[in-house]
Amino acid sequence: MTSPGLRRMHRREALRNVAFLSPWLIGVSVFFLYPLISTVYFSFMKYDGFTAPTWTGLKNWSYVFTDYPFFWPALRNTLWLVIVMVSLRVLFGLGIGMLITKVKTGAGFFRTAFYLPYLAPPVAATMAFAFLLNPGTGPVNNILGAIGLPQPGWFNDPTWSKPALTLLALWGIGDLMVIFMASLLDVPQEQYEAASLDGAGAWQRFWFVTLPNISPIVLFAVVTGVIQTMQYYTQPLVAGKVASGVIGGSGQQFEPGYPEKSTLTLPQLVYNLGFQRFDTGGASVVALVLFALAMVFTAILMRRRSGFLSD
């Protein structure tokens, strides 16, 4: 049996540990647990933000999944962006990082040139891209037509709207480029020299030396990219507004997703339901779907890291 003095000492240690953890505990409770519990609670309630919430059971869930016409197109678009956009951003960022680390002259200029677009405000960058890719007057289609190539509709064509958003995301690749450059410069040169002495070519050095060393950074880029794309809101909304001609002004009505719901994403539904239709219950359902998808993607990536990249 432990003595009373030993028990008091253990109690003091436990209280001291809790005191050190208190900033984290308060932050998690206020900014994560409370919002999550509230979202789950309101997903089973009829609540418009003004009157007292009333219990509705699974009606909000049934409405979102069966009667709300924007949910399934938004889910498909979000998954498309997660799979295609995140993959291309990681590959493009890694490629640009590798090229710049090999440049002998003007590396600083190229680092600046590729990083500056990332600093552009999302609204301004999206509006600029919408005007550049305008199918009628944009310089991109004028150049494509001059050299005899097809002229896509870009943000005015439901087939090309998501690829246009992907081009916008690749233009602002500076954040991943910097991260990958730092990880590439940290790979031990001795391993490259040993691989070269063993007769390894460029591809073999990349696959067996570079990738194993930077695999944690690649995993970080993929996981954070998935989470960010799950919150993709500003760019598709602004692109749809500019392409449809509804840029701003009072009295203008705009249904998100132009053209033909092809730029509709789940975060737009949260805003549409919660702040335009005052349906907090439906917005909570969509938010929980977003949370579940992000957790599932992250869990799969974390569990299958050894299959995604060799350690």
C-alpha positions in Angstrom: 0.0 0.0 0.0 1.1 3.5 -0.7 1.5 5.9 2.2 -0.7 9.1 2.4 2.5 11.2 1.7 3.2 9.3 -1.5 -0.4 9.7 -2.6 -0.3 13.4 -2.0 2.9 13.6 -4.1 1.3 11.7 -7.0 -1.7 14.0 -6.7 0.5 17.1 -6.8 2.4 15.7 -9.9 -0.9 15.0 -11.6 -2.2 18.6 -10.9 1.1 20.1 -12.1 0.8 18.1 -15.4 -2.7 19.2 -15.9 -1.6 22.8 -15.2 1.0 22.6 -17.9 -1.5 21.0 -20.3 -4.2 23.5 -19.5 -3.5 25.9 -22.5 -3.8 22.9 -24.9 -6.9 21.5 -23.1 -8.6 24.8 -23.1 -7.8 25.4 -26.8 -9.0 21.9 -27.8 -12.2 22.2 -25.7 -13.1 25.7 -27.0 -12.1 25.5 -30.6 -12.6 21.8 -31.4 -14.7 19.7 -29.0 -17.4 22.4 -28.3 -17.9 23.2 -32.0 -17.9 19.5 -32.9 -20.5 18.6 -30.2 -22.6 21.6 -31.2 -22.5 20.7 -34.8 -23.6 17.1 -34.0 -26.4 18.5 -31.8 -27.7 21.0 -34.4 -27.7 18.3 -37.1 -30.6 16.7 -35.4 -32.4 20.1 -34.8 -34.5 22.5 -36.8 -32.8 25.8 -36.1 -32.8 29.0 -38.1 -30.6 31.1 -35.8 -33.5 33.1 -34.4 -36.0 30.8 -32.8 -35.3 28.0 -30.3 -34.1 24.8 -31.8 -36.6 21.9 -32.0 -35.8 18.2 -32.3 -36.3 16.7 -35.8 -34.4 13.5 -35.6 -32.9 12.4 -38.9 -35.0 14.8 -41.1 -32.0 17.1 -41.7 -29.9 14.1 -42.8 -32.6 12.8 -45.0 -33.1 16.2 -46.6 -29.4 16.7 -47.4 -28.9 13.2 -48.8 -32.1 12.8 -50.7 -33.9 16.1 -51.4 -31.1 18.8 -51.4 -30.2 18.9 -55.2 -26.7 20.4 -54.6 -25.2 17.8 -52.2 -24.2 15.0 -54.5 -22.7 17.3 -57.3 -20.8 19.2 -54.6 -19.5 15.9 -53.1 -18.4 14.6 -56.5 -16.6 17.9 -57.3 -14.9 18.0 -53.9 -13.6 14.4 -54.2 -12.4 15.2 -57.8 -10.5 18.2 -56.5 -9.0 16.2 -53.6 -7.8 13.4 -55.9 -6.7 15.4 -58.9 -5.7 18.8 -57.6 -3.8 17.5 -54.5 -1.9 14.9 -56.6 -0.9 17.4 -59.3 0.1 20.0 -56.7 2.4 17.6 -54.9 3.9 16.3 -58.1 4.3 19.8 -59.6 5.7 21.3 -56.4 8.2 18.4 -56.1 9.3 18.8 -59.7 9.8 22.6 -59.4 11.7 22.1 -56.2 14.0 19.6 -57.7 14.6 21.8 -60.8 15.5 24.9 -58.7 17.8 22.9 -56.5 19.8 21.9 -59.6 20.0 25.4 -61.1 23.5 26.9 -60.8 22.7 30.4 -61.9 19.7 32.5 -61.1 18.2 30.2 -58.4 17.2 33.2 -56.3 15.2 34.7 -59.2 13.4 31.4 -60.0 12.6 30.9 -56.3 11.1 34.4 -56.1 9.2 34.0 -59.4 7.6 30.7 -58.4 6.8 31.8 -54.8 5.3 35.3 -55.5 2.0 33.9 -57.0 1.4 32.1 -53.7 1.2 35.5 -52.0 -1.5 36.8 -54.3 -4.9 37.2 -52.5 -7.2 34.4 -53.5 -10.0 36.7 -54.8 -7.6 38.8 -56.9 -5.8 35.7 -58.3 -9.1 34.0 -59.2 -10.5 37.1 -60.9 -7.3 37.5 -62.9 -7.4 33.9 -64.0 -11.1 34.2 -65.0 -10.3 37.2 -67.2 -7.2 35.5 -68.7 -9.2 32.3 -69.4 -12.3 34.1 -70.7 -13.3 32.0 -73.8 -14.2 35.0 -75.9 -11.7 37.8 -75.0 -9.1 36.1 -72.9 -5.5 36.1 -74.1 -5.0 32.4 -73.4 -7.6 31.3 -75.9 -6.4 34.0 -78.4 -3.0 32.4 -78.3 -4.4 28.9 -78.5 -6.5 29.9 -81.5 -3.5 31.6 -83.2 -1.5 28.4 -83.1 -4.4 26.2 -84.2 -5.2 24.5 -80.9 -8.7 24.0 -79.4 -10.1 26.9 -77.3 -11.8 25.5 -74.2 -14.6 27.3 -72.4 -12.6 27.1 -69.1 -14.8 28.5 -66.3 -17.8 28.8 -68.7 -17.7 25.1 -69.6 -18.6 22.4 -66.9 -16.1 20.0 -68.5 -13.2 22.5 -68.1 -14.1 24.4 -65.0 -12.4 22.1 -62.5 -9.2 21.8 -64.7 -9.2 25.6 -64.8 -9.3 25.6 -61.0 -6.5 23.1 -61.0 -4.4 25.4 -63.2 -5.0 28.2 -60.7 -3.9 26.0 -57.8 -0.7 25.0 -59.7 0.0 28.6 -60.4 0.2 29.3 -56.7 2.5 26.3 -56.0 5.1 28.4 -54.0 4.3 27.0 -50.6 5.0 23.4 -51.6 8.0 24.4 -53.7 9.7 25.9 -50.6 8.9 22.9 -48.4 10.2 20.4 -51.0 13.3 22.5 -51.6 14.2 22.4 -47.9 13.7 18.7 -47.7 15.6 18.0 -50.9 18.6 20.1 -49.7 18.6 18.0 -46.5 19.1 14.7 -48.3 22.7 13.5 -47.5 25.0 13.8 -50.5 26.9 10.7 -49.4 23.9 8.6 -50.3 23.8 10.0 -53.9 27.6 9.4 -54.2 27.3 5.8 -53.0 24.4 5.2 -55.4 26.4 6.6 -58.3 29.3 4.4 -57.4 26.9 1.4 -57.5 25.9 2.4 -61.0 22.5 3.9 -60.2 21.0 6.1 -62.9 19.0 9.4 -62.3 15.7 7.6 -61.9 17.1 5.0 -59.5 18.8 7.7 -57.4 15.5 9.5 -57.2 13.4 6.4 -56.4 15.8 4.8 -53.9 17.6 7.8 -52.4 15.5 10.9 -52.7 12.0 9.6 -52.1 12.8 7.6 -49.0 14.4 10.6 -47.4 11.6 13.1 -48.2 8.7 10.7 -47.7 7.6 12.3 -44.4 7.5 15.7 -46.2 5.5 14.2 -49.1 3.0 12.7 -46.6 2.7 16.1 -44.9 2.1 17.8 -48.2 -0.6 15.3 -49.2 -2.4 15.3 -45.8 -2.4 19.1 -45.5 -3.4 19.4 -49.2 -6.4 17.1 -48.6 -7.5 19.1 -45.6 -7.1 22.4 -47.4 -9.0 21.2 -50.5 -11.8 20.0 -48.2 -12.2 23.7 -47.2 -12.0 24.9 -50.8 -14.4 27.8 -51.0 -13.2 31.2 -52.2 -11.7 30.3 -55.6 -14.6 28.2 -57.1 -17.2 30.7 -55.8 -15.4 33.8 -57.2 -14.6 32.0 -60.5 -18.3 31.0 -60.9 -19.4 34.6 -60.2 -17.0 36.2 -62.6 -17.7 33.7 -65.4 -21.4 34.1 -65.0 -21.2 37.9 -64.9 -22.4 38.3 -61.3 -19.4 40.0 -59.8 -21.2 42.0 -57.1 -23.8 44.5 -56.4 -27.0 44.7 -54.4 -30.0 42.8 -55.7 -28.0 40.3 -57.8 -28.9 36.6 -57.2 -26.3 33.9 -57.7 -26.7 30.2 -57.2 -23.3 28.8 -56.5 -21.8 26.2 -58.8 -21.8 27.9 -62.2 -21.6 26.4 -64.8 -24.1 23.6 -64.2 -22.9 23.0 -60.6 -19.4 22.1 -61.8 -17.7 24.4 -59.4 -19.9 23.6 -56.4 -18.0 22.4 -53.3 -19.2 21.2 -49.9 -18.0 24.3 -48.0 -20.2 26.4 -50.4 -23.2 24.3 -49.3 -22.4 25.0 -45.6 -22.6 28.8 -46.4 -25.6 28.4 -48.6 -27.6 26.4 -46.1 -26.5 28.1 -42.9 -26.3 31.8 -43.9 -28.5 32.1 -47.0 -31.3 29.6 -46.2 -30.9 29.9 -42.4 -31.0 26.1 -42.2 -28.4 25.5 -39.5 -29.4 21.8 -39.2 -28.7 21.1 -42.9 -25.4 23.1 -42.8 -24.4 21.0 -39.7 -25.0 17.8 -41.7 -22.8 19.0 -44.5 -20.1 20.1 -42.1 -20.1 16.7 -40.4 -19.7 15.0 -43.8 -16.7 17.2 -44.5 -15.2 16.3 -41.2 -15.8 12.6 -41.7 -14.2 12.7 -45.2 -11.2 14.6 -43.9 -10.7 12.0 -41.1 -11.1 9.1 -43.5 -8.6 10.4 -46.0 -6.1 11.3 -43.3 -6.5 7.9 -41.7 -6.0 6.0 -45.0 -2.9 8.1 -45.8 -1.4 7.6 -42.4 -2.0 3.9 -42.3 -0.9 3.2 -45.9 2.2 5.4 -45.8 4.5 2.5 -46.3 2.5 1.6 -49.4 2.4 5.2 -50.6 6.2 5.8 -50.3 8.9 3.6 -49.0 10.4 4.7 -45.7 
